[in-house]
């Protein structure tokens, strides 16, 4: 009887321990499930954050690409404007150069013939220096005046020299002399007249310069 009672008590104790173990196992399982759910939630949040970051990066990349394209278009427009302005400037310079060349051509087209006619003028003046005392001189003077008028209309002009300050741009000094009639550095004598054609020196004046 006593053995039977003890056996029953032992069975009851084992049953209670089994129940306690089952309860503990259940708690452990519930905790594991809770932890798994938390991990799952964290993973979902992380994936959501990564997705948002990817979308944001994609949008940012598209915006940057659009900005680069716009900047490229603006740069292309600036380059086109610069090229156009350079072409316009080159064209204007070309027009000015052509106009100047045409003007020079018209102004100095007669330079060669004018230079050759200067010798004729010199001979006329030499002839007029010899007074023959008859009507021949008057005829020579009239022809000389007619010739000089025609040449002056074509742009020929005599270079002032006698008594002027010596100017190496228009005067050619042949000699110097001591004289009281002119100050030092002044042209004291003309040995050959000089001329300009439309402002350009075609023959400098051969002069003597006072010391």
Secondary structure, DSSP 4 states (H G I P E B T S, - for coil): -HHHHHHHHHHHHHHHHHHHHHHHHHHHHHHHHHHHHHHHHHHHHHHHHHHHHHHHHHHHHHHHHHHHHHHHHHHHHHHHHHHHHHHHHHHHHHHHHHHHHHHHHHHHTTHHHHHHHHHHHHHHHHHHHS--SSHHHHHHHHHHHHHHHHHHHTTEEEPP-TTSBP-TTTEEEEEEE--SSS-TTBEEEEEE--EEETTEEEEPEEEEEE-
